Amino acid sequence: MPYTAEHKARTRARIVESARVMFNRHGFEQVSIDDVMKSAGLTRGGFYNHFTSKDELYAEAVRSFTTCNPFVKRQEASHRAPPPPPRLARQLVDLYLSDEILNDVDQHCPLIALPSDVARAGLEPRAAYTTLMENMAHVFQAAFPENDPDAERKALLVVNLCVGGMVLARTTNDPRLRKKLRATARAEALAVLER
């Protein structure tokens, strides 16, 4: 008896979630299809019913962050209308550079967890990564007045500060330096948003 479309969609989502967590923890090259499928509680044979390649799965795992990221979940859980764009942008900066996000490797944004892997990946993962970056920049750009000719540049600067601050903080084992890197990035990003 063939599986229903709903069962197939749930299975695919389980594979994507397993892959997203494993790629965050270990990187693209270190994770095999067998590893992903075992983590999802499935056999390798079922992989090709859902994906044509590991690159396709990688791109889907990167894309999945738009619906599973802690910022979106927090906004949805509040059951309130989103705050005005300037406040939303400040909240994103605060959460993105927080201890909570730094310490939760499984929930790391691919922008901070996977940049080197994506740079070496195929076109599909890079396109998914680009979309995430553009979405983040859009949140920040919306915080500026529509007639601000510098809004895009400032939004991209805030993206650089957030992502760069977290990437660098993840690379050091010095807790004091981790805090200072993120505090500096946060202060500069918030200053840009206030201009």
SERO-4910 file (N, C-alpha, C, O; in steps of 0.05 Angstrom, whole numbers):
BEGIN
 pado doro    nc1    nc2    nc3   cac1   cac2   cac3    cc1    cc2    cc3    oc1    oc2    oc3
  Met    A     17    -24      0      0      0      0     18     25      0     35     28     17
  Pro    A     14     43    -19     31     67    -21     25     86      2      3     87     13
  Tyr    A     45    101     10     42    121     31     26    145     21     26    151     -3
  Thr    A     12    158     39     -4    181     32     15    205     28     38    205     36
  Ala    A      5    225     14     21    250     10     28    263     36     50    274     39
  Glu    A     10    261     55     14    273     82     37    259     96     55    271    108
  His    A     38    232     94     59    216    106     86    223     93    106    226    107
  Lys    A     85    225     67    110    231     52    120    259     60    144    263     63
  Ala    A    103    278     63    111    306     71    122    306     99    142    319    104
  Arg    A    110    291    118    120    289    145    148    276    145    166    285    160
  Thr    A    151    255    130    177    242    128    199    260    117    221    261    127
  Arg    A    192    274     96    211    293     84    219    315    104    242    322    107
  Ala    A    199    325    119    205    346    139    223    334    161    241    349    171
  Arg    A    219    309    168    236    296    189    265    294    179    284    298    194
  Ile    A    268    287    153    295    285    141    308    313    141    332    315    148
  Val    A    293    333    133    304    360    131    313    370    159    334    381    162
  Glu    A    296    366    179    303    374    206    327    360    217    345    372    229
  Ser    A    329    334    212    352    318    220    377    329    206    398    332    219
  Ala    A    375    335    180    398    345    165    406    372    175    430    378    178
  Arg    A    387    390    180    393    417    190    409    416    216    429    430    218
  Val    A    400    400    234    414    397    260    442    385    256    462    395    268
  Met    A    444    364    241    470    351    237    489    369    222    513    370    228
  Phe    A    480    383    201    498    402    187    507    424    206    531    432    204
  Asn    A    490    434    223    498    455    242    519    444    261    539    458    267
  Arg    A    516    420    270    535    408    289    562    401    277    583    406    288
  His    A    561    390    252    585    377    241    594    388    215    617    382    206
  Gly    A    578    404    201    585    414    175    576    395    153    570    372    158
  Phe    A    575    406    129    565    391    106    582    366     99    572    344     96
  Glu    A    608    370     98    626    348     89    627    325    109    631    302    101
  Gln    A    624    332    134    626    311    155    601    294    159    602    274    173
  Val    A    579    302    146    554    288    150    547    273    124    546    284    103
  Ser    A    542    247    127    534    231    103    504    228    102    489    234    121
  Ile    A    495    219     79    466    213     76    458    192     96    436    194    108
  Asp    A    475    172    100    469    151    120    465    163    148    447    156    162
  Asp    A    483    182    155    481    195    181    454    209    185    441    207    205
  Val    A    446    224    164    421    239    165    398    220    168    380    224    185
  Met    A    397    200    152    375    182    152    373    166    178    351    162    189
  Lys    A    396    158    189    396    144    214    386    162    237    370    154    253
  Ser    A    395    187    236    385    207    256    355    211    254    342    216    275
  Ala    A    345    209    230    316    213    226    300    187    231    276    187    230
  Gly    A    314    166    238    301    140    243    292    126    218    273    111    218
  Leu    A    307    131    196    299    119    170    324    105    157    346    108    167
  Thr    A    319     91    136    341     77    122    349     94     98    334    110     87
  Arg    A    374     90     89    384    105     66    367    101     41    364    120     26
  Gly    A    356     78     38    340     73     14    317     93      9    310     99    -13
  Gly    A    306    103     31    284    121     29    292    150     21    275    166     13
  Phe    A    318    156     23    328    183     17    320    192    -11    310    214    -14
  Tyr    A    324    174    -30    320    182    -58    290    184    -66    283    191    -88
  Asn    A    272    177    -48    244    182    -52    237    211    -47    216    221    -55
  His    A    256    226    -34    251    253    -27    270    273    -39    263    296    -44
  Phe    A    295    264    -44    316    282    -54    332    268    -75    335    244    -75
  Thr    A    343    284    -94    360    273   -115    389    273   -107    405    258   -119
  Ser    A    397    289    -88    425    291    -80    428    303    -52    409    314    -41
  Lys    A    452    300    -41    458    312    -15    457    343    -18    449    357      1
  Asp    A    466    354    -40    465    383    -45    436    393    -43    431    414    -32
  Glu    A    417    378    -55    389    386    -54    379    386    -25    365    405    -17
  Leu    A    387    366    -10    379    365     18    391    388     34    378    400     51
  Tyr    A    417    394     28    431    416     41    416    442     36    411    458     55
  Ala    A    409    447     11    394    472      5    368    473     20    360    494     30
  Glu    A    354    451     21    328    450     35    332    454     65    316    467     78
  Ala    A    354    443     76    360    447    105    365    477    111    356    487    131
  Val    A    380    490     93    385    519     96    360    534     94    354    552    111
  Arg    A    343    528     74    318    542     71    299    538     94    283    556    101
  Ser    A    300    515    107    282    508    129    285    527    152    267    530    169
  Phe    A    308    541    154    312    558    177    292    581    177    287    593    199
  Thr    A    281    588    155    262    610    154    237    604    170    222    622    178
  Thr    A    231    579    174    207    571    189    212    560    216    194    557    233
  Cys    A    238    553    222    243    541    248    261    558    265    269    549    287
  Asn    A    268    582    256    288    597    272    275    608    298    251    614    298
  Pro    A    291    611    318    280    620    344    266    647    344    247    651    359
  Phe    A    275    665    327    263    691    325    234    689    315    216    701    326
  Val    A    230    674    293    203    670    282    186    655    302    163    663    306
  Lys    A    197    634    315    181    619    334    172    637    358    149    635    367
  Arg    A    190    654    367    183    672    389    161    691    381    143    696    397
  Gln    A    163    702    357    142    721    347    115    706    345     95    718    353
  Glu    A    115    682    334     90    667    331     79    659    358     54    660    362
  Ala    A     96    652    377     86    644    404     74    666    419     57    662    437
  Ser    A     81    691    413     71    714    428     41    719    421     27    732    436
  His    A     32    709    398      5    712    389     -3    742    387    -27    749    389
  Arg    A     17    759    384     11    787    381     20    796    354     36    782    340
  Ala    A     10    818    345     19    829    319     48    836    322     57    844    344
  Pro    A     64    833    301     92    840    302     95    870    310     79    886    303
  Pro    A    116    876    325    121    904    332    128    920    307    133    909    286
  Pro    A    128    946    310    136    963    287    164    955    278    181    946    293
  Pro    A    170    959    252    196    950    241    221    959    256    239    943    258
  Pro    A    222    984    266    247    991    281    251    974    306    273    966    312
  Arg    A    229    969    321    231    952    345    237    923    338    252    910    351
  Leu    A    224    913    317    229    886    307    259    882    300    271    862    307
  Ala    A    270    902    287    299    900    279    316    900    304    335    884    305
  Arg    A    310    916    324    326    916    349    324    889    364    343    879    374
  Gln    A    299    879    364    295    853    377    311    831    363    323    813    376
  Leu    A    312    832    336    327    812    321    357    814    328    371    794    332
  Val    A    368    838    329    396    842    336    401    831    364    420    816    368
  Asp    A    384    837    383    388    828    411    387    797    412    404    785    426
  Leu    A    368    785    399    366    756    401    389    743    385    401    723    395
  Tyr    A    395    753    361    415    741    344    442    740    358    457    720    355
  Leu    A    449    760    374    475    762    387    474    753    416    492    759    432
  Ser    A    453    739    424    449    732    452    464    707    460    473    691    443
  Asp    A    468    703    486    479    678    497    462    654    489    473    633    483
  Glu    A    436    658    490    417    637    484    423    625    456    425    600    453
  Ile    A    427    642    436    432    633    409    460    621    407    464    601    394
  Leu    A    479    635    419    507    625    417    509    597    429    523    580    418
  Asn    A    495    591    450    497    565    464    480    543    452    483    520    459
  Asp    A    461    550    434    443    530    422    452    523    394    441    533    375
  Val    A    472    506    392    484    500    366    463    488    346    464    494    322
  Asp    A    445    472    356    425    460    339    407    481    325    397    476    303
  Gln    A    403    504    338    386    524    327    401    547    313    389    567    305
  His    A    427    544    310    443    565    297    432    571    269    426    553    254
  Cys    A    432    596    263    425    605    236    447    595    217    470    597    224
  Pro    A    440    585    194    460    577    175    480    599    167    502    593    159
  Leu    A    471    624    170    490    646    164    514    646    182    535    654    174
  Ile    A    510    636    207    533    634    225    544    606    228    568    602    234
  Ala    A    528    586    222    536    558    226    550    547    202    568    529    204
  Leu    A    544    556    178    553    542    154    566    559    132    567    550    110
  Pro    A    577    583    138    586    600    116    609    587     99    608    588     75
  Ser    A    628    574    112    650    562     97    639    538     80    648    535     57
  Asp    A    621    523     91    610    500     76    594    510     52    597    499     30
  Val    A    578    530     56    561    540     34    579    552     12    573    550    -12
  Ala    A    600    566     20    618    578      0    630    557    -19    637    563    -42
  Arg    A    633    532     -9    644    510    -25    622    493    -37    628    474    -52
  Ala    A    597    499    -31    575    482    -40    566    489    -69    577    507    -81
  Gly    A    547    474    -79    536    478   -106    518    503   -106    515    517    -86
  Leu    A    507    507   -130    490    531   -134    465    531   -117    457    552   -107
  Glu    A    452    508   -114    427    508    -99    430    515    -69    415    532    -60
  Pro    A    450    504    -55    454    513    -27    461    543    -26    453    557     -7
  Arg    A    477    553    -45    485    581    -44    461    599    -49    458    620    -37
  Ala    A    443    590    -66    418    606    -72    401    607    -46    390    628    -40
  Ala    A    398    584    -32    383    584     -8    395    602     13    381    616     28
  Tyr    A    422    601     15    436    618     34    432    648     28    428    664     46
  Thr    A    433    654      2    429    682     -7    401    692      1    398    714     10
  Thr    A    381    674     -2    354    682      6    352    688     35    339    707     43
  Leu    A    365    672     52    365    677     81    378    704     87    367    720    103
  Met    A    400    710     74    414    735     78    396    759     69    395    779     83
  Glu    A    383    756     46    365    777     37    342    781     55    333    804     60
  Asn    A    331    759     66    308    761     85    316    776    110    302    793    120
  Met    A    340    770    120    350    784    144    354    814    138    347    831    154
  Ala    A    366    819    116    371    847    108    344    862    105    342    886    112
  His    A    324    848     95    298    861     91    286    870    118    274    891    120
  Val    A    289    853    139    279    860    165    292    886    175    279    904    185
  Phe    A    319    888    170    333    912    179    327    936    161    324    958    172
  Gln    A    324    932    136    319    954    118    292    966    124    288    991    121
  Ala    A    273    950    131    246    960    138    246    978    162    226    993    166
  Ala    A    267    977    178    269    994    202    275   1023    195    272   1040    212
  Phe    A    284   1028    171    291   1055    163    268   1068    147    252   1054    135
  Pro    A    267   1094    147    246   1108    131    249   1100    101    271   1096     91
  Glu    A    226   1098     88    226   1090     59    242   1108     42    253   1100     22
  Asn    A    244   1133     49    258   1153     33    288   1155     40    302   1173     30
  Asp    A    297   1137     57    326   1137     65    342   1125     42    340   1101     38
  Pro    A    358   1141     28    373   1130      5    395   1111     14    406   1096     -3
  Asp    A    401   1111     39    423   1094     50    413   1069     65    428   1055     77
  Ala    A    387   1065     63    374   1043     79    386   1015     73    392   1000     91
  Glu    A    389   1010     47    400    983     40    429    980     50    435    959     61
  Arg    A    445   1000     47    473    998     57    474    994     87    489    977     97
  Lys    A    457   1009    101    456   1006    131    446    979    139    456    967    158
  Ala    A    426    969    125    415    942    131    436    921    127    439    903    143
  Leu    A    451    923    105    472    903    100    495    906    121    507    886    128
  Leu    A    500    930    130    520    933    151    511    919    177    527    906    190
  Val    A    485    921    184    475    908    208    477    878    204    484    864    223
  Val    A    471    867    180    473    839    175    502    831    180    508    811    193
  Asn    A    521    846    169    550    840    173    558    839    202    572    822    211
  Leu    A    548    859    217    555    860    245    543    836    261    557    824    277
  Cys    A    518    830    256    506    807    270    519    781    263    528    766    280
  Val    A    521    775    237    532    749    228    562    748    236    571    728    247
  Gly    A    577    769    229    605    769    235    611    767    265    629    752    273
  Gly    A    596    781    281    599    780    310    595    752    321    610    742    338
  Met    A    575    738    311    570    711    320    590    691    309    598    673    323
  Val    A    597    694    284    617    675    272    643    677    288    654    656    296
  Leu    A    652    701    294    677    704    309    674    694    338    692    681    348
  Ala    A    651    700    350    647    690    378    647    660    379    656    648    399
  Arg    A    637    647    358    637    617    358    665    605    356    669    582    363
  Thr    A    684    621    346    711    610    340    730    611    364    751    599    363
  Thr    A    723    626    385    741    628    407    731    612    431    707    608    435
  Asn    A    750    603    447    743    589    472    745    607    496    742    598    519
  Asp    A    750    633    492    753    652    513    725    665    518    716    681    502
  Pro    A    712    658    540    685    668    546    684    698    547    664    710    537
  Arg    A    704    711    557    705    740    559    706    752    531    691    772    526
  Leu    A    722    741    513    724    751    486    698    746    471    689    763    455
  Arg    A    686    723    475    660    717    463    639    739    469    625    749    452
  Lys    A    638    747    495    619    767    504    626    794    491    608    808    482
  Lys    A    652    801    491    660    827    481    655    830    451    646    851    441
  Leu    A    660    808    436    655    809    407    626    814    402    619    830    385
  Arg    A    609    800    416    580    803    411    569    829    422    552    841    409
  Ala    A    580    838    445    571    864    456    579    887    437    563    906    433
  Thr    A    602    885    426    611    906    407    594    906    382    585    927    372
  Ala    A    590    882    371    573    880    347    545    890    352    533    904    336
  Arg    A    534    883    376    507    892    383    505    922    385    487    935    374
  Ala    A    524    934    399    524    963    403    526    977    376    512    997    371
  Glu    A    544    968    358    547    981    332    522    977    315    513    995    301
  Ala    A    511    953    316    487    947    299    463    965    309    449    976    292
  Leu    A    460    967    335    438    984    346    443   1013    339    424   1028    334
  Ala    A    468   1022    340    475   1049    332    468   1055    303    457   1076    297
  Val    A    473   1036    286    466   1039    257    436   1041    254    426   1058    239
  Leu    A    421   1025    269    392   1025    267    380   1051    278    358   1059    270
  Glu    A    395   1065    295    385   1090    306    390   1114    288    379   1136    292
  Arg    A    408   1111    268    415   1133    250    392   1142    233    394   1160    217
***
